[in-house]
Structure formats: C-alpha cells, structure tokens
Amino acid sequence: MSATFVVIGGGIAGVSCSEMLSFLEPNHRIILVSESSLIKTVTNIQALTKTITNFDVVEKEAQSLAHTHPNVTVILDSVTKINTIDNIIETKSSNILKYKYLCICTGGRPKLITHRLPSKYILGIRDTDSVEDFVEKLSDSTKIVLVGNGGIASEIIYKIRNVEVHWIIKDKHITATFVDPGAATFFQESLNQTTSSSTAKQMRYKEDGPKSGAALGPDWYKNLEIYGALSKSLPDNIKIHYESEIADTSLCGDSSSLHPIKATLSNGVVIDCDLIVSATGVLPHHQFNIEGANLNLSKDGGIVVNQFLQTSIENIYAAGDVCSPNWPYATHWFPMRLWTQARQMGCYVAKSMCANFNKEEILQDFCFEIFTHSTKLFGYKVILLGLYNGQKLGQDYEMLLRMTKGHEYIKFVIQNGKLQGAILIGETDLEEMCENLILNQIDISPYGTDILNPDIDIEDYFD
C-alpha cells in the first residue's frame, strides 16, 4: 500500500493531523496506523479567546474516521520498522506501507514506578483501558497509595470515594505541575467535598487484548463513578505525604496483615495498602526500529522537531507527546505534554507537511505565541496563560492575587509593569483580557492593584 501521507498513532495528535490532512489535501491518500481499534477525536470545539479553546475528546471506533473522511484509510496495526531510505514502513502484521511524508504521533507511555511488585498491584493511568482497570481494582480496595502531582492525580483524588487514600507527592503543595501554593490551598478546601455524579451518556466501546491506547483527554473522569470497597467515605480519608517519594515496595509477609502491599516512603513512613496507582507523567513512546538515517532524540527520548515540527529527516514529522520541540520559543510559550498542545501540534503539522508537499511557504501557527491551557480541577474551571508560574523570569517579577474562598482564585505575574502570565480559577471571565495584555505587553503599572479590584470592570476597559 502507498499513500502521500502516513500518520502513526490514533491519539489526539494523530487523529487531528489526519483530519486536517484530509481537509487540506482531499485528492491525496492518507493512511492512519493505529495500534488500538479505538481512536480519540476532538468535538464540540469552543473558542474562548484567540488562542484558548475548550473541547471534548470522544472515543470512537477507528474505522469511523474513514467514513467521515473518504481519503483516509485506517490500519489497525503497530509499526515495527521505518526504512528512511526507501520511505517504507513495516508493521507487526507484515503490512508494507510506502509514504511520501510520514508523521509520528505515537504519544507517551506512563512513567511507572519500578519496584519489586507483581504487575497486578501497581497500575499506571494513561489511557481509557487503564482507567477501566483502575475502576475495577479500586472496587475491591479499602486503602490505596496514589503517586503523582499532576492533572490526572489531582482529578483522581477529587473523584474517588469510599477508600482510604495516601497521596504521595514530591512537592511542598498539591497540583504543583500546574499551580502555585496559593492556588493549592484554594483547591484543598475541595478535597473532602462530595461531588455529584451523573450517568455517562457517551457511547463507549471496548476492545479485546492488550493494546497501547491513546491518552486521556479533558474531563475523562467527569461521568465516572469511582468507588472503593469501604461502605462510606470517611471525613479524613485522604492523607497527603508532602516532599516524599516511594523508596521501596514489597509484598507483606505477615498473613495477619489486612493489605497485601507494603510501601516504604523516602521519609521512612511505611504504608500497607491494596493497590499503588502511578500518575507520574509520561515518557515519549516510540518502539520501532529505523533503517537508514536515525532520528535525533532529546534527553528524555523525545523526537527532536524544528519550528515546522519536522524531524532531522526532511520528509518525517512528529507531533504530540512523542516529540520535543527545539526552536527559539516565543517569550510567553513553552512546551508541555498536554492534550491541548497535542491537538494544536496535530493540526499544525498537517499544514506543515502540505506546505512542503506543495512547495509553499508556511508561517508558524499563532498558538505557539502564548502558552494556554484550559481544564477543570477539583470542580473548578482552570485557565493557565503565558508564564503563569513565573517560568523563565527567575526571581525578577511580582504577583497580584485575588481570592474569594470557594469561588475564585486569580493570580497575575507582572514584570516591568507588564502582564507575563496568569492563573484563573473559577468563572472569572478574565481570560480574553489577560490574553490581550500578555500578547500586546500593555503597561498596566498606572493601575496598580486596582487591576484586580472586583468593584472595577477592568476587563471592559482593556477588551
């Protein structure tokens, strides 16, 4: 089989890339190679500002992509070898695919804790299948250890009920991947609140056999009911262990123990538990051999790409969690392995490949001018903009804060009288104003602290 464009990976980046290629080049064949019979596709896109979007990620049968995009062929297989000399891909099922342009969107794999435990006692959460496995195992558990301090760990800790949880984080405050200690304190009020559940109305599919599924999208936990084996949730069922990591794990040798696992922390604390859940981020995932020129890799194993998401081989591109951007970043942008950037990269890499194919010039997409991320944590709408935690600024910046307990948390990062980043938690309606202030670098020093005065409609002035 041959195609003008071949895309590897059925996650958000790979599917976004295939859909955009189909739109831009309707007369050329596109092949999407997916290990999983389920793909992730983006729906219900809502533009909040020029660069911030909200969207749902829907899980669909892979072949549905071919129904809506006639020039896309979906092959359920895994790539074993890429021949960069003859532009040929070999798959596990002995398929031979010839390409003109190739895009690698194979995503990431969970950074699992490596200790002496049978696999049934330790679970990494990354894709839909692992979530289903987690829900099933949790139903038989009364006490678990959760490791990690990013988005998925924060979402899990907020959602689960009827189980004792020991949350192991290496930082001084919760959700440190995204927010500062002040916002963490704001969130902490929500930890033991009961959330309302709604029945999942989204159609779900299941596949047989072990597969490498695509990453979870936003609100993956929204309609899940996640319960442990206790009859009810205790008011203090969550115990947070700050500035600690798991040093060792073993099976309990004492038959009188109520729990099969013994986890020893770096601070010496020993916890007996039924299950260890690892939500410690991802590493780039690419398990194929390369014949011919090798791809340049970063220190963490990501495929190095330039400003056009082009690898060290001219007709091979990469997007999403598998790649490591290597260009002079815009002042207010930096890479982070998030589903928002996976979608942005997937759409942009399709434009880059088409421009190369048609010998056209392309300018880098505007989304790479400013870091943006819209999500939901602990039941609150969260928007991160620019250098929201003072990234790149060293110690040379000031912060303005406004917090209303249980309602909103707003932080502005200001340097030389100009807004460099912002954290907006709750229904603040300030995202467009903040985006404009960061992009245009308007001097806001004349307004002082009044810029966050709730009695002044400052957003109307700047919009």
C-alpha positions in Angstrom: 0.0 0.0 0.0 1.1 3.5 -0.7 -0.1 7.0 0.3 1.1 10.5 0.1 0.8 10.9 3.8 1.1 8.3 6.5 0.3 9.1 10.2 1.3 6.7 13.0 -0.9 7.0 16.2 -4.6 7.1 16.9 -4.4 9.7 19.7 -5.4 13.3 19.7 -2.3 14.4 17.7 -2.5 11.7 15.1 -6.3 12.0 14.5 -6.2 15.8 14.4 -3.3 15.5 11.9 -5.2 13.0 9.7 -8.4 15.1 9.8 -6.6 18.3 8.8 -4.7 16.5 6.0 -7.9 15.2 4.6 -9.3 18.7 4.6 -6.3 20.3 3.0 -5.5 17.5 0.5 -8.8 15.8 -0.3 -7.4 14.3 -3.5 -4.5 12.5 -1.9 -4.5 9.3 0.1 -3.8 9.3 3.8 -3.1 6.2 5.9 -3.5 6.3 9.7 -1.9 3.4 11.5 -3.4 2.8 15.0 -2.5 0.1 17.5 -5.9 0.5 19.1 -9.2 -0.1 17.5 -10.4 3.0 19.4 -9.2 6.5 18.4 -9.6 9.9 20.1 -11.3 12.6 18.2 -11.9 16.2 19.2 -15.5 17.5 19.2 -17.5 20.5 20.5 -14.7 23.0 20.0 -15.4 26.3 21.7 -13.1 29.2 21.1 -12.9 31.2 24.4 -10.3 33.6 23.0 -8.0 33.8 20.0 -5.8 31.1 21.5 -7.8 29.3 24.2 -10.2 26.6 23.2 -12.4 24.2 25.1 -13.2 20.9 23.5 -14.4 17.4 24.3 -12.5 14.3 23.4 -14.7 11.4 22.2 -13.6 7.8 21.9 -14.7 6.3 18.6 -14.1 3.1 16.6 -11.1 3.7 14.4 -12.9 2.9 11.1 -15.4 5.7 11.7 -12.6 8.1 10.6 -12.7 6.6 7.2 -16.4 7.1 7.0 -16.3 10.8 7.6 -13.0 11.3 5.6 -13.1 9.2 2.4 -9.5 9.7 1.5 -8.3 8.3 4.9 -7.5 4.6 5.3 -7.2 3.3 8.8 -5.0 0.3 9.5 -5.1 -1.4 12.9 -1.5 -2.5 13.4 1.7 -1.5 15.1 4.8 -0.2 13.3 7.9 -2.3 13.8 10.4 -0.6 11.3 10.7 2.6 9.3 13.0 2.5 6.3 14.0 6.1 5.8 16.0 5.2 2.6 13.1 3.8 0.6 10.3 5.6 2.5 8.8 2.3 3.7 7.1 1.3 6.9 6.8 -2.3 8.1 4.2 -3.4 10.6 3.7 -6.3 13.0 1.2 -7.9 10.7 3.7 -7.7 7.8 2.0 -4.8 6.1 4.3 -2.8 3.9 3.4 0.9 3.6 5.1 3.3 1.2 4.9 7.0 2.0 6.0 10.4 0.7 5.5 12.1 4.0 5.4 10.5 7.4 4.1 11.9 10.7 4.9 10.1 14.0 2.2 10.7 16.7 2.7 7.7 18.9 2.3 9.7 22.1 3.7 8.8 25.5 3.8 6.0 27.9 3.3 6.2 31.7 6.4 6.7 33.9 5.7 3.7 36.1 7.3 3.2 39.5 9.8 0.4 39.1 9.8 -1.8 42.2 9.7 -5.4 43.1 5.9 -6.0 42.8 3.7 -8.2 40.6 2.1 -6.0 37.9 -1.4 -6.6 39.3 -0.5 -4.5 42.4 0.7 -1.4 40.5 -1.2 0.5 37.9 -0.3 3.3 35.6 -3.1 5.6 34.4 -2.7 6.8 30.9 -5.5 5.7 28.6 -9.1 4.5 28.7 -8.3 0.9 29.3 -6.1 1.6 32.3 -8.9 3.8 33.8 -11.3 0.8 33.4 -8.8 -1.4 35.1 -8.3 1.1 37.9 -12.1 1.4 38.5 -12.4 -2.4 38.7 -9.4 -2.8 41.0 -10.5 0.1 43.2 -13.8 -1.6 43.9 -12.0 -4.3 45.8 -9.7 -1.9 47.7 -10.1 -0.2 51.0 -6.7 1.5 51.1 -4.5 2.7 48.2 -1.4 4.7 47.5 -1.5 7.4 44.8 1.8 8.7 43.4 2.0 11.9 41.3 1.1 15.5 41.5 -0.1 16.5 38.0 -3.5 16.7 36.4 -4.5 13.1 36.4 -3.5 12.6 40.0 -5.5 15.7 41.1 -8.5 14.5 39.1 -8.4 11.1 40.7 -8.0 12.4 44.3 -11.1 14.6 43.8 -13.3 11.9 42.3 -12.7 8.7 44.2 -14.9 7.7 47.2 -15.2 5.0 49.8 -11.5 4.3 50.0 -8.6 5.5 52.2 -6.0 7.3 50.0 -2.4 8.1 50.8 -1.3 10.7 48.3 2.5 10.7 47.8 3.8 14.0 46.2 7.4 15.1 45.9 6.5 18.8 46.2 5.5 21.1 49.0 1.9 21.6 47.8 -0.7 19.7 45.7 -1.1 20.0 41.9 2.4 21.6 41.7 2.6 20.8 37.9 0.0 23.5 37.3 -0.5 25.8 40.2 1.3 27.7 43.0 1.0 27.1 46.7 -1.8 29.7 47.0 -4.0 28.0 44.4 -3.2 24.7 46.0 -4.6 26.0 49.3 -7.7 27.2 47.5 -8.1 23.7 46.0 -7.5 21.9 49.2 -10.9 23.0 50.5 -12.5 20.8 47.8 -10.6 17.6 48.7 -13.2 16.1 51.0 -16.3 17.6 49.4 -18.8 15.2 47.9 -19.3 15.5 44.2 -22.5 14.9 42.4 -22.4 12.0 39.9 -24.2 11.8 36.5 -24.7 8.7 34.4 -22.3 8.5 31.4 -24.3 9.2 28.3 -21.4 8.9 25.9 -21.3 5.8 23.8 -18.4 3.6 24.9 -16.5 0.9 23.1 -14.3 -1.9 24.3 -11.6 -3.9 22.6 -10.1 -7.2 23.3 -6.4 -7.9 24.0 -3.6 -5.8 25.3 -3.2 -2.6 23.3 -1.4 0.7 23.6 -4.3 3.1 23.9 -4.4 6.8 23.2 -4.0 9.3 26.0 -6.9 10.5 28.1 -8.5 13.8 27.1 -10.1 16.6 29.1 -12.8 15.6 31.6 -12.1 11.9 31.2 -13.3 11.4 34.8 -16.4 13.6 34.5 -19.1 10.8 34.2 -17.1 8.1 36.0 -18.3 6.7 39.3 -15.2 5.6 41.2 -15.7 3.8 44.5 -13.6 1.7 46.8 -14.7 -1.2 49.0 -15.5 0.8 52.1 -19.1 1.2 53.0 -18.8 5.0 53.0 -16.2 7.8 52.7 -14.6 9.0 55.9 -14.2 12.7 56.5 -10.4 12.3 56.7 -10.0 9.6 54.0 -7.2 11.5 52.2 -3.7 11.7 53.8 -1.2 13.8 51.9 2.6 13.0 52.2 4.4 16.1 51.1 8.0 16.1 49.8 8.2 12.3 49.7 8.6 9.5 47.2 8.3 5.7 47.3 11.7 4.3 48.2 10.7 0.6 48.2 7.8 -1.7 47.9 7.3 -5.4 48.8 4.6 -7.9 49.5 3.5 -8.2 53.1 4.9 -11.4 54.5 2.6 -11.3 57.6 -0.6 -13.3 56.9 -2.4 -11.2 59.6 -2.0 -8.0 57.5 -5.2 -6.6 56.1 -3.4 -5.4 52.9 -1.0 -7.3 50.5 1.5 -4.4 49.8 4.0 -2.6 52.0 5.2 0.7 50.6 8.1 2.5 52.2 8.5 6.2 51.6 11.7 8.2 51.4 10.9 9.8 54.8 10.7 6.3 56.4 7.0 6.1 56.7 5.6 2.6 55.9 2.1 2.2 54.4 0.2 -1.0 54.0 -2.2 -0.9 51.0 -4.1 -2.9 48.4 -3.0 -1.0 45.3 -0.4 1.5 44.1 -1.6 4.0 41.4 1.1 5.7 39.4 0.1 9.0 37.8 3.6 10.4 37.4 3.5 11.8 33.9 4.7 10.2 30.6 7.8 9.5 28.6 7.9 9.6 24.7 6.7 6.3 23.2 8.4 5.0 20.1 9.2 1.3 19.8 10.1 0.9 16.2 13.5 0.3 14.5 14.9 2.7 12.0 16.8 1.6 8.9 18.8 4.4 7.3 19.2 7.8 8.9 18.4 8.0 12.6 16.0 10.5 14.2 17.6 13.0 16.6 16.3 12.4 20.1 16.3 14.7 23.2 17.5 13.7 26.6 14.1 12.4 27.6 13.8 10.3 24.4 11.5 12.7 22.6 11.9 13.1 18.8 13.5 16.5 18.2 11.5 18.7 15.9 12.1 22.2 14.4 9.6 25.1 14.2 7.7 23.2 11.4 7.5 20.0 13.5 10.0 18.5 11.1 12.4 15.9 12.4 16.1 15.5 11.4 14.8 13.7 8.3 13.2 16.1 5.9 10.0 14.1 5.0 9.4 12.8 8.5 7.5 14.9 11.1 6.4 14.3 14.7 3.7 15.9 16.9 2.2 15.5 20.4 3.8 13.8 23.4 6.3 11.8 21.3 8.2 15.0 20.2 10.5 17.5 21.8 10.3 21.0 20.3 13.7 22.5 19.5 13.4 26.0 18.3 13.7 29.5 19.9 10.4 29.7 21.7 8.3 32.8 21.8 8.6 34.7 25.0 5.3 33.5 26.5 5.3 29.9 25.2 6.9 26.7 26.3 6.2 23.0 25.5 4.3 20.8 28.0 2.9 17.3 27.3 -0.8 18.2 27.4 -3.7 17.2 25.2 -4.2 20.9 24.3 -0.7 21.1 22.7 -1.2 17.6 21.2 -4.3 19.0 19.3 -2.5 22.2 18.3 0.5 20.3 17.0 -1.6 17.7 15.2 -3.4 20.4 13.2 -0.2 22.5 12.6 1.9 19.5 11.5 -0.6 18.7 8.8 -0.3 22.3 7.4 3.5 22.0 7.5 3.5 18.7 5.6 1.1 20.1 3.0 3.2 23.2 2.6 6.3 21.1 2.0 4.5 18.9 -0.5 3.2 21.9 -2.5 6.5 23.8 -2.2 4.7 26.6 -0.3 6.0 28.8 2.5 4.3 28.5 5.9 4.4 30.6 9.0 4.4 29.1 12.4 0.9 28.9 13.9 -0.2 31.7 16.3 -0.9 29.2 19.1 2.9 29.0 19.6 3.0 32.6 20.6 1.5 32.1 24.1 1.1 29.1 26.4 -2.6 28.4 27.1 -4.3 25.5 28.9 -8.0 25.2 29.8 -9.0 22.4 32.1 -11.1 21.6 35.2 -9.5 20.7 38.6 -11.3 19.9 41.8 -14.6 21.0 40.2 -13.3 24.5 39.1 -12.7 25.9 35.7 -8.9 26.5 35.4 -7.2 28.6 32.7 -3.4 29.0 32.6 -1.9 31.7 30.4 1.6 32.6 29.5 4.3 32.3 32.2 1.6 31.6 34.8 4.1 30.4 37.4 6.9 32.8 36.5 8.6 30.4 34.2 11.7 31.9 32.5 11.5 35.0 34.8 13.8 33.9 37.6 13.0 36.0 40.7 12.5 39.2 38.9 8.7 39.5 38.9 5.8 40.4 41.2 2.4 38.8 41.8 -1.0 40.2 42.3 -3.6 37.9 43.9 -7.3 38.0 44.4 -9.1 35.1 46.1 -12.7 34.5 47.1 -12.9 31.3 49.1 -14.9 28.7 47.3 -15.5 31.0 44.3 -12.4 32.2 42.5 -8.6 32.5 42.6 -6.8 34.9 40.3 -3.0 35.4 40.1 -1.2 37.9 37.8 2.5 37.5 37.1 3.9 41.0 36.3 7.4 42.1 35.2 8.4 45.7 34.4 4.8 46.8 34.7 3.5 44.3 32.1 1.5 41.1 32.5 3.5 38.0 31.7 1.2 35.2 32.9 -2.0 34.5 34.8 -3.8 31.7 36.7 -7.6 32.0 36.5 -9.6 29.6 38.7 -13.4 29.8 38.7 -15.7 31.7 36.5 -13.6 34.9 36.3 -14.3 36.0 32.7 -10.9 37.5 32.6 -9.2 35.2 30.0 -9.6 37.4 27.0 -8.4 40.5 28.8 -5.3 38.6 30.2 -4.5 37.1 26.7 -4.6 40.6 25.2 -2.5 42.1 28.0 0.2 39.4 27.6 0.3 39.4 23.8 0.3 43.2 23.5 2.5 43.9 26.5 0.5 46.9 27.6 1.9 48.8 30.6 -0.5 48.2 33.4 1.6 49.8 36.2 -0.6 53.0 36.3 -3.5 50.9 37.5 -1.6 49.3 40.4 -3.6 46.9 42.5 -6.9 48.3 41.0 -6.4 46.0 38.1 -7.8 43.2 40.3 -10.3 45.4 42.2 -13.6 43.4 42.0 -15.6 46.7 42.0 -14.0 47.9 38.8 -14.9 46.3 35.4 -11.3 46.4 34.3 -11.9 43.8 31.6 -14.3 46.1 29.7 -11.6 48.7 29.6 -8.9 46.5 28.2 -11.1 44.4 25.8 
